[in-house]
Amino acid sequence: MTTPTERTKAVEQTRDFLRMLAAADEVTIPGKVQTVATGLLKHFPLDVDLDVSASVLPGIWAHPVRGRG
């Protein structure tokens, strides 16, 4: 079960990972992107989590569009 701390950490680390990828000239370690992405997705919020968050904080989150993972 994912805790709120793990979920928040996953969102923060995913943001950092995407910033790193956006700034990189090239990715040179085969499989590293997939390994990091898999680890980040382990605790990344699901649609149900976003749905609950959107219900409580509609100014921060929107309800997810169904069928988009």
NORLIN-V256070 format. One record per residue. N is the residue number from 1. SS is DSSP state (@ for helix, = for strand, . for the rest). D_FIRST is the distance of its C-alpha to the first C-alpha in whole Angstrom. Layout:
n:N ss:SS d_first:D_FIRST
n:N ss:SS d_first:D_FIRST
//
This chain:
n:1 ss:. d_first:0
n:2 ss:. d_first:4
n:3 ss:. d_first:6
n:4 ss:@ d_first:10
n:5 ss:@ d_first:11
n:6 ss:@ d_first:10
n:7 ss:@ d_first:10
n:8 ss:@ d_first:14
n:9 ss:@ d_first:14
n:10 ss:@ d_first:14
n:11 ss:@ d_first:16
n:12 ss:@ d_first:19
n:13 ss:@ d_first:19
n:14 ss:@ d_first:19
n:15 ss:@ d_first:22
n:16 ss:@ d_first:23
n:17 ss:@ d_first:23
n:18 ss:@ d_first:25
n:19 ss:@ d_first:28
n:20 ss:@ d_first:28
n:21 ss:@ d_first:29
n:22 ss:@ d_first:31
n:23 ss:@ d_first:33
n:24 ss:. d_first:33
n:25 ss:. d_first:37
n:26 ss:. d_first:35
n:27 ss:. d_first:32
n:28 ss:. d_first:33
n:29 ss:. d_first:31
n:30 ss:. d_first:30
n:31 ss:. d_first:27
n:32 ss:@ d_first:25
n:33 ss:@ d_first:24
n:34 ss:@ d_first:22
n:35 ss:@ d_first:21
n:36 ss:@ d_first:20
n:37 ss:@ d_first:19
n:38 ss:@ d_first:16
n:39 ss:@ d_first:15
n:40 ss:@ d_first:15
n:41 ss:@ d_first:13
n:42 ss:. d_first:10
n:43 ss:. d_first:9
n:44 ss:. d_first:12
n:45 ss:. d_first:12
n:46 ss:. d_first:12
n:47 ss:@ d_first:15
n:48 ss:@ d_first:14
n:49 ss:@ d_first:13
n:50 ss:@ d_first:16
n:51 ss:@ d_first:18
n:52 ss:@ d_first:17
n:53 ss:@ d_first:18
n:54 ss:@ d_first:21
n:55 ss:@ d_first:22
n:56 ss:@ d_first:21
n:57 ss:. d_first:23
n:58 ss:. d_first:25
n:59 ss:. d_first:27
n:60 ss:. d_first:24
n:61 ss:. d_first:22
n:62 ss:. d_first:24
n:63 ss:. d_first:22
n:64 ss:. d_first:21
n:65 ss:. d_first:24
n:66 ss:. d_first:23
n:67 ss:. d_first:23
n:68 ss:. d_first:22
n:69 ss:. d_first:19
//
